[in-house]
Amino acid sequence: MIVRPSAAEAALQALGITEPEEIDVEVVARSLGAKVKYRPLKSCEARIVGQNGRAIITVDARARIQRKRFSVAHELGHWHRHRGVCLACRSSDIDRLLSDGSKQRINNNPELQADAYASDLLLPGYIFRPLAADLERLTLAAIRELAGRFNTSLTATAIRALGTNRFAAMLICHSQSGMSWFRRPPSVPDRWFPRADLQPESPTFRMLFRGGPEAKQPVTVKASCWFDNPLADRFVVTEQSFGLPNNKVATLVQLNDPKMLVV
């Protein structure tokens, strides 16, 4: 089946980009008529102003490099989808796709549309999919390696990998108030819905509530630690977590038993 490139992927292909290390967001921006500037911003994280096919993107100079790249790509998404409108994006506007990524909501929300464009620009499928296909398992180490090559966040890279539907795994984010969001590929049945609260026997619980370190290797736990489902007592899963801003933790949960995937 021929996969038609998205608008962002087409922009990369027009520049002859075939490797993740070649994705220079400033070069891509120039090819699309936009110039990128970095300045300290107080009221927003990034903004774009354009007219007559030319635009200026301003990004908060104090942000970390992966955040700057995503902000530029996000504003280019606005330039593609919402040209003619002056837009200033706050931190809460950028990366909303991570916590609210349903297709229907994306189609109805300009910020999610810009985030989707950014994901395609920074993690283009025609480059990402073959690299993900070489992985036997989706581990945190593998995600870190991919994130290093694409210069993207662990969260965005993990979600992109799950989107290939090759891995029986989920990414689940918790704060101390409970579950914030999760991502589940189509291959994982809907019955595996994460528990609202972490269980004390989970290493992730200790990391979130007691300041424990990140586990260097995946840890095997009962599936009932993660899923409030009567069937969960029959299975085990592996978990490995990493810290996020605002005192949150994201956990990669692997469903290792093929019986868990039977619909």
C-alpha positions as CSV (number, residue, x, y, z in Angstrom):
1,M,0.0,0.0,0.0
2,I,1.3,3.4,-1.0
3,V,1.3,5.8,1.9
4,R,0.7,9.4,0.8
5,P,3.1,11.8,2.6
6,S,1.6,14.5,4.8
7,A,2.2,18.1,4.1
8,A,5.1,18.2,6.6
9,E,6.7,15.1,5.1
10,A,6.3,16.5,1.6
11,A,8.2,19.6,2.7
12,L,11.0,17.4,4.0
13,Q,11.1,15.3,0.8
14,A,11.3,18.4,-1.3
15,L,14.5,19.2,0.5
16,G,15.9,15.7,-0.1
17,I,15.9,14.8,3.6
18,T,16.3,11.0,4.1
19,E,18.0,10.8,7.6
20,P,16.7,12.0,11.0
21,E,19.9,14.0,11.5
22,E,19.2,16.1,8.4
23,I,16.0,17.6,9.8
24,D,17.0,21.2,10.4
25,V,13.8,23.1,11.4
26,E,15.3,26.4,10.5
27,V,16.2,25.2,7.0
28,V,12.7,23.8,6.6
29,A,11.2,27.0,7.8
30,R,13.2,29.0,5.2
31,S,12.0,26.7,2.4
32,L,8.5,27.5,3.4
33,G,9.0,31.3,3.6
34,A,9.4,31.6,7.3
35,K,12.4,33.0,9.3
36,V,13.1,31.8,12.8
37,K,14.2,34.1,15.6
38,Y,15.0,33.3,19.3
39,R,14.1,35.8,21.9
40,P,13.1,35.7,25.6
41,L,9.3,35.6,25.6
42,K,7.1,36.2,28.7
43,S,3.5,35.9,27.6
44,C,3.9,32.9,25.2
45,E,6.3,30.2,24.2
46,A,6.2,30.9,20.5
47,R,4.4,33.0,17.9
48,I,4.2,33.5,14.2
49,V,3.4,36.6,12.2
50,G,3.1,36.4,8.4
51,Q,2.0,38.2,5.3
52,N,2.2,37.7,1.5
53,G,3.9,34.4,1.8
54,R,6.5,35.4,4.3
55,A,6.5,34.9,8.1
56,I,8.6,35.4,11.2
57,I,8.5,32.7,13.9
58,T,9.7,33.8,17.3
59,V,10.5,31.1,19.9
60,D,11.4,31.5,23.6
61,A,15.2,31.4,23.7
62,R,15.2,29.9,27.2
63,A,13.5,26.6,26.2
64,R,15.5,23.4,25.9
65,I,16.5,22.4,22.4
66,Q,13.9,19.7,21.8
67,R,11.2,22.2,22.9
68,K,12.5,24.9,20.6
69,R,12.4,22.5,17.7
70,F,8.9,21.4,18.5
71,S,7.8,25.0,18.9
72,V,9.2,25.9,15.4
73,A,7.5,22.9,13.9
74,H,4.3,23.7,15.7
75,E,4.3,27.3,14.3
76,L,5.0,25.9,10.8
77,G,1.9,23.9,11.3
78,H,-0.1,27.1,11.9
79,W,1.6,28.6,8.8
80,H,0.4,25.7,6.7
81,R,-3.1,25.4,8.2
82,H,-4.0,28.8,9.5
83,R,-2.2,31.3,7.3
84,G,-3.3,34.9,7.7
85,V,-3.9,34.7,11.4
86,C,-1.5,36.2,14.0
87,L,-1.0,33.4,16.6
88,A,0.8,33.4,20.0
89,C,1.1,29.9,21.5
90,R,1.5,29.3,25.2
91,S,3.2,26.3,26.7
92,S,-0.2,24.7,27.4
93,D,-1.1,25.0,23.7
94,I,2.0,23.2,22.4
95,D,2.3,19.4,22.8
96,R,-1.4,19.1,23.6
97,L,-1.4,16.2,21.1
98,L,0.4,14.2,23.7
99,S,-2.6,14.3,26.1
100,D,-5.5,14.8,23.6
101,G,-4.8,13.0,20.4
102,S,-8.1,11.6,19.1
103,K,-8.6,12.1,15.4
104,Q,-11.9,13.9,15.8
105,R,-10.5,16.4,18.3
106,I,-7.4,17.1,16.1
107,N,-9.7,17.9,13.2
108,N,-11.6,20.5,15.3
109,N,-8.7,22.1,17.2
110,P,-6.1,24.4,15.5
111,E,-3.5,23.7,18.2
112,L,-3.8,20.0,17.8
113,Q,-3.6,20.4,14.0
114,A,-0.4,22.3,14.5
115,D,1.0,19.7,16.9
116,A,0.1,16.9,14.4
117,Y,2.0,18.8,11.7
118,A,5.0,19.2,14.1
119,S,5.0,15.4,14.8
120,D,5.1,14.7,11.1
121,L,7.9,17.2,10.5
122,L,10.1,16.0,13.4
123,L,9.3,12.3,13.3
124,P,8.3,11.8,9.6
125,G,6.8,8.4,8.9
126,Y,8.9,7.6,5.8
127,I,12.1,7.9,8.0
128,F,10.7,6.7,11.3
129,R,8.8,3.6,10.3
130,P,11.8,1.7,8.8
131,L,13.9,2.5,11.9
132,A,11.1,1.3,14.2
133,A,10.7,-1.8,12.1
134,D,14.3,-2.8,13.0
135,L,13.4,-3.0,16.7
136,E,12.6,-6.4,18.2
137,R,11.0,-4.8,21.3
138,L,10.1,-1.3,22.2
139,T,12.2,-0.6,25.3
140,L,13.1,2.7,26.9
141,A,16.7,2.3,25.7
142,A,15.4,1.9,22.1
143,I,13.2,5.0,22.5
144,R,16.1,7.0,23.9
145,E,18.3,6.0,20.9
146,L,15.6,7.0,18.4
147,A,14.9,10.3,20.3
148,G,18.6,11.0,20.2
149,R,18.7,10.6,16.4
150,F,15.6,12.7,15.8
151,N,16.4,15.2,18.5
152,T,12.9,14.8,20.0
153,S,11.5,14.2,23.4
154,L,11.1,10.7,24.8
155,T,7.4,11.2,25.1
156,A,6.8,12.2,21.5
157,T,9.2,9.5,20.2
158,A,7.4,6.8,22.3
159,I,4.0,7.9,21.1
160,R,5.2,7.8,17.5
161,A,6.6,4.3,17.9
162,L,3.3,3.1,19.4
163,G,1.6,4.7,16.4
164,T,3.3,2.2,14.1
165,N,1.1,-0.5,15.8
166,R,4.1,-2.9,15.9
167,F,4.5,-3.1,19.6
168,A,2.3,-4.6,22.3
169,A,2.9,-1.8,24.8
170,M,1.3,1.3,26.2
171,L,2.5,4.7,27.5
172,I,0.8,5.8,30.6
173,C,1.3,9.2,32.3
174,H,0.5,9.8,36.0
175,S,0.7,12.7,38.4
176,Q,0.2,12.4,42.1
177,S,-3.5,13.2,41.5
178,G,-3.9,10.1,39.2
179,M,-3.6,9.1,35.6
180,S,-3.3,12.1,33.3
181,W,-3.3,10.4,29.9
182,F,-2.3,7.2,28.1
183,R,-1.6,6.0,24.6
184,R,-2.5,2.5,23.3
185,P,-1.9,1.2,19.8
186,P,-4.8,-0.6,18.0
187,S,-3.2,-4.0,18.6
188,V,-3.9,-3.7,22.3
189,P,-7.5,-4.5,23.1
190,D,-9.7,-1.8,24.7
191,R,-10.3,-3.9,27.8
192,W,-6.8,-3.0,28.9
193,F,-7.7,0.4,30.3
194,P,-5.2,1.8,32.8
195,R,-6.1,2.1,36.5
196,A,-6.7,5.7,37.6
197,D,-4.2,5.4,40.5
198,L,-0.8,3.7,40.8
199,Q,-0.5,0.7,43.0
200,P,2.1,0.8,45.9
201,E,3.8,-2.4,44.6
202,S,4.7,-0.7,41.3
203,P,8.2,0.8,41.0
204,T,6.6,3.7,39.3
205,F,4.6,4.5,42.5
206,R,7.9,4.7,44.4
207,M,9.4,7.0,41.8
208,L,6.4,9.3,41.7
209,F,5.6,9.5,45.4
210,R,8.9,8.7,47.1
211,G,11.4,10.2,44.8
212,G,12.8,6.9,43.7
213,P,15.2,6.6,40.8
214,E,14.4,5.6,37.3
215,A,14.8,1.8,36.8
216,K,17.7,1.0,34.5
217,Q,15.9,-2.1,33.2
218,P,12.2,-3.0,32.7
219,V,10.7,-4.5,35.9
220,T,8.2,-7.4,35.9
221,V,5.0,-6.8,37.9
222,K,1.5,-8.2,38.0
223,A,-0.8,-6.8,35.3
224,S,-3.3,-6.0,38.1
225,C,-0.8,-3.2,39.1
226,W,-1.8,-1.4,35.9
227,F,-5.2,-2.7,34.8
228,D,-8.5,-2.8,36.8
229,N,-9.7,-5.9,35.0
230,P,-10.5,-9.3,36.4
231,L,-8.3,-10.9,33.8
232,A,-5.3,-8.9,34.9
233,D,-4.6,-11.4,37.8
234,R,-3.6,-14.0,35.2
235,F,-0.8,-12.0,33.6
236,V,2.4,-10.1,34.3
237,V,3.7,-7.1,32.4
238,T,6.9,-5.1,32.5
239,E,7.2,-1.5,33.3
240,Q,9.9,1.2,33.0
241,S,9.3,4.9,33.8
242,F,10.9,8.2,33.1
243,G,10.2,11.6,34.7
244,L,8.3,14.5,33.0
245,P,8.0,18.1,33.9
246,N,5.5,19.2,36.6
247,N,6.1,16.2,38.8
248,K,4.7,13.7,36.3
249,V,5.9,10.2,35.3
250,A,5.4,8.4,32.1
251,T,5.6,4.6,32.1
252,L,6.2,2.2,29.2
253,V,4.1,-0.9,30.0
254,Q,4.8,-4.0,27.9
255,L,2.1,-6.6,27.4
256,N,4.4,-9.6,27.0
257,D,1.8,-12.5,26.9
258,P,0.2,-12.9,23.5
259,K,-3.0,-14.1,25.2
260,M,-3.5,-10.5,26.4
261,L,-3.9,-9.4,22.8
262,V,-6.6,-11.8,22.0
263,V,-9.9,-9.9,21.4
